[in-house]
Amino acid sequence: FYQRIVESLGGQVSVVPHATTHLVMNQMCRTEKFYQCLNFVRFILKKSWLDKCQEEQRFVPVDEDDWLTCDDSTAANPLKRAIEKRLERDNRPLFSNY
């Protein structure tokens, strides 16, 4: 269903991680695709963002409410820290300047 929304708005569903810009998920879960895309995606979003895009018939700008976050708000959550570190990197190659 969501793949059809993306394609109807002129987007493409990527099958390779390095060509992925937005990762849309139901909930934060540790899947193989999640880990593969984590180094390349700019946005990790809730599916509600795609619903908003479908309503407006265009890709809408990403709001803070559209970001998919961990349910566990503790600072000790390693997945949350990994995502925050990834976002701070701002798409720089992993081992640049080493």
C-alpha positions as CSV (number, residue, x, y, z in Angstrom):
1,F,0.0,0.0,0.0
2,Y,2.7,2.5,1.0
3,Q,4.8,1.6,-2.0
4,R,2.0,2.7,-4.3
5,I,1.7,6.0,-2.4
6,V,5.5,6.7,-3.0
7,E,5.3,5.8,-6.6
8,S,2.1,7.8,-7.3
9,L,3.9,10.9,-5.9
10,G,6.8,10.4,-8.2
11,G,9.2,8.7,-5.7
12,Q,11.0,5.5,-6.0
13,V,11.2,2.6,-3.5
14,S,14.8,1.7,-3.2
15,V,16.2,-1.8,-2.8
16,V,19.7,-0.7,-2.2
17,P,20.7,1.1,1.0
18,H,23.1,3.6,-0.5
19,A,20.2,5.0,-2.7
20,T,17.8,5.4,0.2
21,T,17.0,8.9,1.5
22,H,13.9,8.3,3.7
23,L,13.3,5.2,5.8
24,V,9.6,4.8,6.7
25,M,8.7,2.3,9.5
26,N,5.7,1.3,11.6
27,Q,7.7,1.2,14.7
28,M,11.4,1.3,15.7
29,C,12.6,-2.2,15.3
30,R,16.0,-3.7,14.7
31,T,15.8,-5.2,11.2
32,E,18.4,-6.0,8.7
33,K,17.1,-3.3,6.4
34,F,17.2,-0.8,9.2
35,Y,20.8,-1.5,10.0
36,Q,21.8,-1.4,6.3
37,C,20.1,1.9,5.7
38,L,21.2,3.6,8.9
39,N,24.4,4.9,7.4
40,F,22.7,6.4,4.4
41,V,19.2,7.7,5.2
42,R,18.6,11.3,6.0
43,F,15.2,10.7,7.7
44,I,13.7,7.8,9.7
45,L,10.0,8.5,9.6
46,K,6.6,7.3,10.8
47,K,4.2,6.0,8.2
48,S,1.9,8.8,9.1
49,W,4.2,11.1,7.1
50,L,3.3,9.1,4.0
51,D,-0.4,9.5,4.9
52,K,0.1,13.3,5.0
53,C,1.9,13.2,1.7
54,Q,-1.0,11.3,0.1
55,E,-3.5,13.7,1.4
56,E,-1.7,16.7,-0.1
57,Q,-0.7,14.8,-3.3
58,R,2.9,15.8,-2.9
59,F,5.9,15.0,-0.6
60,V,5.5,17.4,2.3
61,P,8.4,18.7,4.3
62,V,9.4,16.6,7.3
63,D,8.3,18.0,10.7
64,E,9.7,17.0,14.0
65,D,6.5,15.0,14.7
66,D,7.2,12.9,11.7
67,W,10.4,11.4,13.1
68,L,10.3,7.9,14.3
69,T,11.7,7.8,17.9
70,C,12.4,5.1,20.3
71,D,9.6,4.4,22.8
72,D,12.2,4.0,25.5
73,S,13.3,7.5,26.5
74,T,16.1,6.5,28.8
75,A,19.6,7.7,27.9
76,A,20.9,4.2,28.2
77,N,19.1,3.0,25.1
78,P,21.9,2.0,22.7
79,L,19.7,2.1,19.6
80,K,18.7,5.7,20.3
81,R,22.3,6.7,20.9
82,A,23.3,5.0,17.7
83,I,20.7,6.9,15.7
84,E,21.7,10.2,17.3
85,K,25.3,9.6,16.5
86,R,24.4,8.8,12.9
87,L,22.3,12.0,12.5
88,E,25.2,14.1,13.9
89,R,27.5,12.7,11.2
90,D,25.4,14.4,8.5
91,N,26.2,11.9,5.7
92,R,29.9,12.1,6.1
93,P,31.8,8.9,5.2
94,L,32.2,6.8,8.3
95,F,36.0,6.8,8.5
96,S,36.7,10.2,7.0
97,N,39.8,12.0,8.4
98,Y,41.3,8.8,9.8
